[in-house]
């Protein structure tokens, strides 16, 4: 009987281990920079900055800083991520010392700069999670290609609309 249990336990462990996802390989700084950078066929930096501002606002960001001379735009988006069940059980077991995810802050930093007869944008997004006490639980750079592709596609649409004088 013990042998059967051992075989079953070994089988379950093997199945669970095969289901585990492999961690994504780390990206090099060059790969990250390539992901974060896009060049547009216009030398009108002001128009590109306006498109970036509009895009960030359309994506739910609040612009916190914009400097046209530096080509710098900073924005943030806050989201309540509290899981009521997690908060309940954390409070049940830890009382006033309970800590659980409360808020997520995504910060965007965008640099718009001339690049010959073109304009280059470099955008970076980072994610910060705070607990119910306002303490930082985690911070990480967002390196998901889809995030940047969506952002740059929206900027491109904004540029098209501005060139067509549609707002």
N, C-alpha and C positions, 0 to 999 in steps of 0.2 A: 504494500500500500504506500509505503514511504517513497519507493522508487517511482510509482505512478505520479505522486504529488510533485516530486522533483522534476519529472519529465514535463508535466503540465506547467509548472512554474517556469521552467526553461523555455518552453514554447511560447508562453505569454510574454516573457521578457524579450524574446527574439522578435515577436510581432510588434511589440511596442517600440523597440529600438529601430525597426525598419520603417516605422511610421514617423519617426522624428525627422524634422526638417533640418537640412544642412544650413549653417549660417552663410549669409551672403559673403563672398570674398570682399575684403576691404578694397576700396577704390583708391587709386593714387591721386595725389594732388592735381596732377595734370588732367586726369579723367574728370575729376570734380569740376575743375575750372572750365573744361570743354563743355560740360553739361550746363554750367551756369552762364555761358557766354553766347551771345547771338549778335550778328552784324546785319544791319539793314541798309538797303540801297538808297539812302538819303543823307544829305549833309546838314539837314535842318534839325539840329539838336533840340531846339525849343519844341518843335512839333513832337519829337520822340519823347521828350520829358513829359509833355502833356498826355501823350498816349499811355505812358507808364503810370502816371498819376491816376488817370481814368480807369485803367485796368485794375490797379490795386484797390481802388474804391469799389469797382464792380465785383471784385472777389471778396468783399467784406472787410477790407483793411481800413484802418484809420491812419491817415498820414500824420506822422509825428514830427517830421523834419523834411524840408526840401530846400536845397541850395542850388540854384541854377548855375552859379559860377563854377561850383565844384562838380555839378552834374550828379549830385547825391540826393537820393530820396530814401527816407526811412519810414516804415509803417508797421503797425501791429494789428493783430486780430485776436481778440479774447473769446474763449468759449468755455462755458460751464460744462465740465465733464464728470460731475459728481454722480456716482452710482448709488442710488438710495439704499439698495440692499447692502452694498459694501459698507456704506456709512452706518447703517443700522447695526450690523454685526460688529464692526470695529468699535462702535460706542458701547455695545452690549458687553464686549469682552474687555475693553481697555478704559471705559469711562471717559473722563476728561482728557486722558492721555491718548485717545484714539487719533490716528492719522490715516487719511485716505485721500485719494485724488479728488481735487476740487475744481481746478481751473487749468486750462491749457492756453498758453500764449505763443502765437506764431509771430515771429519778427522777420520782416523783409528789409533787406538793404539792397538798394539798386544804384549802380553807377552808370551814367550815360556819358559817353565821351566820343569826340571826333576820331575817326579812323580813316584818314585820307579823305576821299569824297564820300565816305560812308559814315555811319554812326554805329558804335559798338555799345551793347548793353551787357553788363555783368550783374546778375541778380543772385542773391543768396538768401535762403530761408532757414530759420532755425526754430526749434520747438522746445518750449520750456513748460514743464508740468509742475504746478504748485499743489501743496496739500491744503487741508482745511484750516491750517494754522498760518498759511501764507509762506511756508518754507518751500524751497526748491527741492523737488523730488528727483527730477531728471532734466537734462539739457542735451540736445543733440542737433547736429546739422542735418537738414533734410537733403538727402542725396537721391531721392526718387526721381527718375527721368521723367515720369509722367507729370509731376508737379511743374517742372521747368518747361516741358513741351506745351502744357496748357497755358502757362503764363505767357510764353513767347508767341503762341498762336493768338491769344487775346490782344497782345500789344500790336501784332501785325494787323488784326482786324481794325483796331483803333486807328492805326496809321492810314489804312485804306479809307476809312470813313472821313478822317481829317483831310486827306488829299482830295476827296470827292466833295468836300465842304458840307458833309452831313454830320450833325452832332446829336 
